[in-house]
């Protein structure tokens, strides 16, 4: 019971942190910086490139801490496998 309660509390806290990150606009700021860097019309000196790199790295680490990569997300639920004969029967029915 305690682990289920802890899991629910952790999920609630993580969702609150995601909302906070979204409200602070970290992801949008990352997109804005990337747009500036890839725009060939804007000339950026080396010092600004270094500053942008530091900001991007920091913000991406912060974002990834609370919004993990899809490959790192655990799947929950049951997996029910049917024998291949059942699938063949379904195909024959069509």
Number of C-alpha atoms within 10 A of each C-alpha: 6 7 8 9 10 11 12 12 12 12 12 12 13 15 14 13 15 16 12 12 17 13 11 11 12 18 16 12 14 17 13 11 16 14 11 14 16 9 11 9 8 9 9 12 8 9 9 11 13 11 11 17 14 12 15 19 13 13 17 15 12 14 18 10 12 15 17 10 10 7 7 8 9 6 7 6 5 6 6 6 7 8 8 9 9 11 11 10 10 10 9 8 7 5
